[in-house]
Amino acid sequence: MSVDVVVIGAGVQGSSVALRLAEAGRKVVVLERAVPGAEASSAAGGILSPGVEAVEPGPFYALCRASLARYPAFAREVEALSGMSVALRTLGTLEVALDDDHAKILAARAEKILGHGLPVEVLDDAAVRRLEPAISTEARGALFFADEASLDPRALARATYIAAARAGATFITGQVRRIVIEGGRATGVEHESGRIEAGAVVLAAGSWSLLVEGHGLPAGAVRPVRGQIAVMDTRPPLLARVVFSGHGYVVPRPDGRILCGSTMEEVGFEKAVTAGGLRHVLGVAIGIAPALERAPVVETWSNFRPASPDGEPILGPGTVPGLLYATGHTRNGILLAPITADAIAAAILGRPPPVDLAPFSPARLAGILRKAP
Ligand SMILES: Cc1cc2nc3c(=O)[nH]c(=O)nc-3n(C[C@H](O)[C@H](O)[C@H](O)COP(=O)(O)OP(=O)(O)OC[C@H]3O[C@@H](n4cnc5c(N)ncnc54)[C@H](O)[C@@H]3O)c2cc1C
């Protein structure tokens, strides 16, 4: 079999990239070893928050903002093609201070963000509780990122896969063993039941990216960081907006479910929900909204963030011609899916990049990894 592009992995990155390339008329095959979208992309909280996650203005903040700006159109497109809703909610994000130290950190951040002319509102505790009456009376003000959003990642992962398939991408079940490099360039992949020749290969295998032979990345470029989530049920819905404290977050769904996250654990590929993990995420949630203490816990899960050494994604070409990366999205792979899709498609189609990818090139990694203790 010979195609224009083969994509390794059908998480949100692989499916979104395949969607864009199929729309551009390219023959695309996505190889997924298990179920499309069922790993990290279905386990996420679904927070789309450059303000909290990127912390300070810079290239990563700009990348996150560029992706957030694309979301309404991206969600509409995926919804129209798939016939599914991804439950995009644009109610904004709160980062609430529950002690004086965190209040000081937030005040300093607000000054920096506002100094760059970027959007954030500083709320006192009365204003916080006007927005979200269930928030703890311990609150000492908050930052409010009013134009931010959340969505249902499980729905997004499934809908993006369906959308890409409807746009013409072919999904094949199969574990990719090796990226084939011939004459110094990537010419295809070997998977469990054969070989596929391709003009370009996109590595979008998330936390498992370094297990694919021929990946061309330095050791430690991507590692799994486990995150646990517990879901509570509130009736009527106790909260509407995503709320971060200094230690974690809650993500309310419109039906009253509230996702409580998350842990950042270096435990390799051990998928487990632990007593300690639950204590942490439930404690964070109850700290934010004490009434959650009485809410039933209805679901729990864990999965792995594909973590890069600096927490920023690995995007675009590296040193092997024909091999491109859409991996290492760490905590923000849901947020960054639309810009990843546009950037990788542009690189393959020879179109101008939507953003400068240099800060996210794999070339930066060797330096960071050398400095690591
Ligand atoms: C608990 C938790 C909470 C999170 N919350 C948020 C959030 O609120 N907002 C946000 O933006 N991000 C969040 N993230 C991060 C986000 O989920 C990830 O960054 C994103 O899903 C990564 O997408 P992906 O497509 O690279 O990875 P994945 O979804 O893991 O997809 C990779 C795919 O590659 C397949 N694969 C691997 N190896 C092979 C192979 N050799 N051959 C074939 N297929 C292969 C896998 O089976 C998998 O389906 C969270 C993550 C976790 C774990």
The ligand as an ORCA input file, in Angstrom:
! r2SCAN-3c Opt
* xyz 0 1
  C      -5.853     13.254     33.510
  C      -5.557     14.136     32.341
  C      -6.160     15.396     32.253
  C      -5.912     16.221     31.152
  N      -6.586     17.412     31.033
  C      -6.404     18.197     29.941
  C      -7.157     19.376     29.774
  O      -7.995     19.713     30.603
  N      -6.932     20.151     28.671
  C      -6.002     19.790     27.710
  O      -5.832     20.541     26.743
  N      -5.297     18.635     27.839
  C      -5.465     17.845     28.908
  N      -4.756     16.677     29.054
  C      -3.723     16.352     28.073
  C      -4.294     15.734     26.814
  O      -5.191     14.704     27.151
  C      -3.173     15.182     25.940
  O      -2.142     16.138     25.784
  C      -3.692     14.801     24.554
  O      -4.826     13.986     24.653
  C      -2.621     14.114     23.752
  O      -3.196     13.711     22.547
  P      -2.468     12.616     21.652
  O      -3.311     12.408     20.455
  O      -1.053     13.038     21.454
  O      -2.373     11.340     22.621
  P      -3.349     10.077     22.832
  O      -4.756     10.494     22.949
  O      -2.773      9.275     23.961
  O      -3.231      9.305     21.487
  C      -2.083      8.587     21.097
  C      -2.586      7.361     20.344
  O      -1.483      6.704     19.736
  C      -1.744      5.316     19.786
  N      -0.460      4.609     19.621
  C       0.584      4.646     20.474
  N       1.602      3.917     19.977
  C       1.191      3.407     18.792
  C       1.792      2.573     17.805
  N       3.047      2.115     17.934
  N       1.074      2.235     16.707
  C      -0.206      2.686     16.552
  N      -0.834      3.492     17.479
  C      -0.130      3.855     18.565
  C      -2.378      5.114     21.150
  O      -3.105      3.897     21.226
  C      -3.262      6.349     21.266
  O      -4.576      6.119     20.815
  C      -5.004     15.799     30.133
  C      -4.410     14.536     30.210
  C      -4.692     13.707     31.303
  C      -4.062     12.324     31.344
*
